[in-house]
Amino acid sequence: MTSAIRLSQREYEDFLRRPENLSRRFEIIGGEIVEKLPTQRQLLTLDEVLTGGDVLPDFSVAVRDLFPTG
């Protein structure tokens, strides 16, 4: 959801407090409200592999390679 109306900080906070928005996540990008979609999270250890799933089906990288420990 994107709003075409630019809001003040107070208006944005009021928008977040609406009952229909309490369990949703939003951010302001370029002065417009944008709903965050990345709701599925998975915690990986250094011994696991991060894959691109359906978005990047050919992508995979060892977590250890992203965060070297020593």
Secondary structure, DSSP 8 states (H G I E B T S, - for coil): -B-SS---HHHHHHHHHSGGGTTS-EEEETTEEEE----------TTSEEEETTTEEEEEEEHHHHS---
